[in-house]
């Protein structure tokens, strides 16, 4: 009997600067066989996320680096196609953090079962998953926006940013988004209800930003860092709060770039800036999921997905994050389920 | 009858870069005459402070700029030499924020009476005044150091830094100071009980700093900014807190200098950084004074003063702050009291 084969995506090189397709290697392997308490999972959707760029670098960080010539790992949705656990049966849909592979074997304890009738299953990789939770805790716990304040969000049309802006609106603030195309600006204002949005690729960006901020900035939710953040920071009000979620502008910069020192301004304005990762909120995640689920059901939260079809296009989808090709959450559709009806 | 004359120090120019003696102008004026509810004050001691450099610049900040050809103002200790208020009598010692002048007239409501028997009166311009309170709230409220953590203080031998380090020791932390001479290093370790101290003027500074921080940095109380802070920030632990009190390294830099962007590292370490000024704690000042007074009486807080003699040397004393010539609080002794016995 011939073992069945599938593919996984390995890290072929540690990229210097912007990663390329050559940094990823598709390797054929035997489909693994589940042991006691394990299940065999068929991957349906993969999540590609900017933070993964950091894990490609061999440096100490809050999560260990990816290993060379080993499968990359990330958030995914999968269908149970074989179960040796009492907790799962064929056709169950689960979310977990597993290898970028067409199939995975996993212990039942590592899996979270998803109710496919409650929302689109992909919501569990976006608004109800790490993305939505990152927006929820990063905005509310760190920046605590108050009704009437001005909240600025960079990377506003991205997965996290688009949720941040909507939560800020729910809290009664004035929300100004920063994004990189006129289509995204239109989307933020007309689809998501942002009060204003500014295109950072325009020559008039700094002027446009100032015009969009007649009352300055009370809260800045920062996904990007770099020059964009420098421009926002110049407009901070007294007692401003900055929630640092990402710095995508520098993820592919090996040197560590230079920017204006901000200490003097932070003193003058009593500004607080804090970085975070979702791990800081491990104990509070259920409360976040509950709040996001409720807002989603009440129609107060919209979410968009950019879905690339085909496992072979996963590297392309990942690289697109750094070019801003995605609107909302970037996902890869790997396969349809065999047993589940979605 | 001829009016009596005295001198005040006016801002002659808005300095560009490092101020010089030429930026100050000594102007002779008539000694003012107190009206109803006012007193005439003879200045005994003046406080010179780094934050005053910011007020010499014509920019919006948390306090308005000094006016050209008007007297500079600052913290001072004075003796009541004539009183038209029921609240004060000749020989009372008061602290207030008034003109850099040999005499001031002030409304009684603006003055705080000092008990000259409780502590040396100059303590009210240092450990029990704005200096001590700045150390107290900036360290405890913003950084909340926990026993066993490592606290780094820059400008450690200065007025604020030396108090910060001692409060951090009272809280059971390991304290590492940064200062600019071997005498200061010796003072921090052998007089104030710091666990370690590093001279930033040595070529081996970065190496020495790393060696002094075997367990990294949990709290950084920053008086200086610039390269020194860059070096400390590279050693931050997860969940580090940075209290931004001053950025003296850039106060005389008109361009706004560049430094490594810190957002990425703050995200990896979930670091929090906050600027403050003492005005943020206006309602809580009495609690701070009470705590500092108690520690002082218990012998847990030492404070040092560098006292320059003579009103005419006030500009020199101020300029010395940027050269690090002071150990502890820099004061100017203007005159002896006429009536009070100290």
Interface residues (C-beta under 8 A of the other chain):
Chain A: X54 X61 X62 X222 X225 X226 X229 X238 X239 X244 X245 X246 X247 X250 X251 X256 X257 X258 X259 X260 X261 X263 X264 X265 X266 X267 X268 X269 X270 X271 X272 X273 X274 X275 X276 X277 X280
Chain B: X54 X61 X62 X222 X225 X226 X229 X238 X239 X244 X245 X246 X247 X250 X251 X256 X257 X258 X259 X260 X261 X263 X264 X265 X266 X267 X268 X269 X270 X271 X272 X273 X274 X275 X276 X277 X280
